[in-house]
Amino acid sequence: MTHSTYETLRHLADSWGLAAMLVMWLALGLWPFRPGARHRNENAANIIFKDENDGE
C-alpha cells in the first residue's frame, strides 16, 4: 500500500508540525523575559508617556 503525497504531508504536519509550533510558541512567549531585554521593555512600556519635545 502506497501513501499519497497528501497523506505523507498530513502525517508530517500532525506530528512534527505540532512540535514546531509548540517550540515557536514557547520561544516567542519567553523572548521578552530574556535577561538582555529589560532596557527595551522599559522603553516600550514608557513610550506613551513621552512628549514630542522630550529629549531621548
C-alpha positions in Angstrom: 0.0 0.0 0.0 1.5 3.3 -1.0 0.9 6.6 0.7 -0.1 9.6 -1.4 1.7 12.9 -1.1 -1.3 14.4 0.8 -1.2 11.6 3.4 2.6 12.0 3.9 2.3 15.8 4.3 -0.7 15.4 6.6 1.3 12.9 8.8 4.2 15.3 8.9 2.0 18.3 9.8 0.2 16.3 12.5 3.4 15.2 14.2 6.4 17.5 13.5 4.3 20.5 12.7 2.7 20.5 16.1 6.1 20.1 17.8 7.5 23.0 15.7 4.5 25.2 16.6 5.0 24.4 20.3 8.7 25.3 20.2 7.9 28.5 18.3 5.2 29.5 20.8 7.5 28.9 23.8 10.3 30.8 22.1 8.2 33.8 21.3 6.4 33.7 24.7 9.7 33.7 26.6 11.6 36.2 24.4 10.6 39.3 26.3 11.8 37.7 29.6 15.4 37.2 28.5 18.0 39.0 30.6 19.1 41.5 27.9 15.6 42.7 27.1 14.9 44.8 30.2 16.0 48.1 28.7 14.0 47.7 25.5 10.9 46.5 27.5 11.1 49.5 29.8 11.4 51.9 26.8 8.4 50.2 25.1 6.3 50.4 28.3 7.1 54.1 28.9 7.0 55.4 25.3 3.3 56.5 25.7 4.3 58.9 28.4 7.0 60.7 26.4 6.2 64.1 24.9 7.3 65.1 21.4 9.6 67.8 22.9 11.3 65.4 25.3 14.9 64.6 24.6 15.8 61.0 24.4 
